Amino acid sequence: MRRALSLVALGVTLALTAAQTVPTLILTSIKALDTTRANKDQWSVKGYFNDPDGNAVPAIDDTGLSALLLNGNEDTVSETNFDADDCRLLNNDKGVICKVTGARFSLKRTKRVPKDAMLEVQRNRNTTTASSYYRVSGVLRRQEFENTLSSPLIAAFGIDGVGEIFDVNYKCTEKVGTRATKFLCTPGTAPPTTAPTATPTPAPSVT
C-alpha cells in the first residue's frame, strides 16, 4: 500500500489532537539499506518517546500502528502495518512490542532521556523520575523500497486515537556499493532556508 505523507499533513494531524498532550518522538538514529535484491531492503530506528497522557501504549495494543520511512522529498520509501493481534503489552506496564514477519517495533519504559533532547521539561538533566518516557526500537526487514533514499530521512508512526508522530534526522552519511546503498542519519540541524529575493520595481520612464 502506497501512502503519501507530508509534513504539512502531519502538522494538521497534530493540530487536531491539540486537546491532548502530543507525544514527543526523539530519534537518535535512522538507518536504511537499499539493496539490489528483491525484498531485501531494510531500515531501523532508535530513540525516545515521551507520552505524558499515557494513551499511546494502550492504543497500540488495541489497534496496532503503522511505521513509515520517508525520504528528503517526503516520498514514502517504506510502510509496514502492525495489527492489534501483532502487538502485546509488556508485564508491569513496561511498554509494548509489535511483531510481524521480518519486522519488530517496541516501546519500553525508561527513566533515561538523551542529554541533547530538546524537551521543555527536564532540560539539562539526563535522568527523570517521570514514567512517560520509553525507549524506541524498530527493525524492519524484508522490505521493498518504493522510492530512492535521500537526505534527510523521516520516520513516522501512525497510532489511531493518538495521531501521527514523526521525527526528522538531518545529518546523514551515504555509502554507495555495488549491491547496496547505506544511509545512517542522526539528528543534526535543519539546513537554513533562503528567503526569496524580491524583484525590484522598475523605475518609471521619464518622457
Secondary structure, DSSP 8 states (H G I E B T S, - for coil): ------HHHHHHHHHHTTTS---EEEEEEEEEEEESSTT-EEEEEEEEEE-TT--HHHHHHHH-EEEEEE-TT--EEEEEEE-GGGEEE-GGG-EEEEEETTEEEEEEE-SB--TT---SSSTT-SB---S-EEEEEEEEEEE--SS---SSEEEEEEETTTEEEEEEE-EEEEEE-SSEEEEEEE---------------------
